[in-house]
Amino acid sequence: MKYLLKFKMVVAILISMVTAAQANDAVYFVNGSHLQPLQETDIAVKSEVLTITIRDDGFAYVEVDYQFMNNGQAKDVTMGFEAQAPYNDGNEVKLKGAHPHIKDFSVVMNGNALTYRNGIVFSSGEMTQEMEQTGKGKFGFVPIDFKQWKYDDENSERFYNAKTDEYASYSFAYYFDAHFNKGLNTVRHTYAYRMSFGVGKAFEVPYWLLPAMRWANHQIDDFTLRIRADKCTKHFIIDCTSFEGTPFRVTEGKGKTRQMKVSNGDEDVMVTEVVLRNGTLEWHRNNFRTDSDMTILSADQLDYMHEWGNEAVPVYHDSGVSYMGWMSWVGDFSKYFPRIRNEQQVNKMAARIQRNLPYAHRGYVFKDATLRKFFESQWWYMPDPTWKPDTSSFSPCEKEMINSSK
């Protein structure tokens, strides 16, 4: 007998800031996930090492190494990866083949590469009238019947059924057959997908942890999370209530972490703020159970989530996109520069700071007393006396930002 499993990890991309009509709209490219068994009582997650690498190319790279313990007899299992349909990305939607914004998808089980197939299915959690009546939508991927459901040209993420007069969202399915031996089994899963970016959001990487609780042991016996900033500096927050109480460690490169209370709109929650330069952040726990998912958000989201009060109002920068977040310039610059009296002076100083942000994020030690004082007031600043000014490592977005502020 075969079981339908699925695993999900949510990803988003926001249309470019220069596209004014959509500058404030989040658009979702990918909804992926964790290995998610829906009816499984024998196979338990013995260990998982989840590595998410963030670079300046707009992609997040995911590597997941699992050890599964099959306490029953050998069995065949169908696993699936769900990738949510593109929304408002400006490209023509293709309803066949792989997802347009996922690359390098691979699964290796017990040392053997598995082949996968693609299909168009109703999105996870979708429940049409037919599904409710027959119950077939309760578990697993449900293929879309193109004879009854027609693609909605006005909304690129859904189909319409004229007979029942209902709409439903769809996903791209990646599914593959896996043979679990009795005892220990290993699975290595890798893929890359576009991250989100846009007004107020340099990038976003949500990851669904809850599906892992549906294996036989309802936990991950040994869980390790690693977040890497590869050849770049990233400033972000990690939102997951299950991570509270156990500190993150910077195991490679240079970085800082701190806990802070923010508002998510409904209540105050604790998040971990991180600045990471060419390094790796790690979190580990045995017998890991969770009742919440995880989101990695660029630090500019703190503008909307935190009241700074008397704290130094932060400046944010991300070298991967042409974006820089600020708080209220006119009201806050007097805290740093008492001689500034008008908006013209503020704008002049803001342009100067903007030109120097790429240097500051690489740890440049400023000789100019004014710039040195300002950047030393920023929590994320990590001086590196060994770094010499070298613009060859600057991204095209950084070079554009520097030129635009001259």
Beta strands, then each sheet from edge to edge (+ up, - down):
strand 1: 4-7
strand 2: 10-14
strand 3: 26-31
strand 4: 43-54
strand 5: 59-70
strand 6: 75-84
strand 7: 102-109
strand 8: 112-113
strand 9: 117-122
strand 10: 149-151
strand 11: 158-161
strand 12: 166-180
strand 13: 183-194
strand 14: 204-207
strand 15: 220-229
strand 16: 233-239
strand 17: 249-263
strand 18: 268-288
strand 19: 294-298
sheet 1: 1+ 6+ 12- 9+
sheet 2: 1+ 6+ 12- 11+ 10-
sheet 3: 2+ 3-
sheet 4: 8+ 7- 13+ 5- 4+ 15+ 18- 16+ 19- 14+
sheet 5: 8+ 7- 13+ 5- 4+ 15+ 18- 17+
end
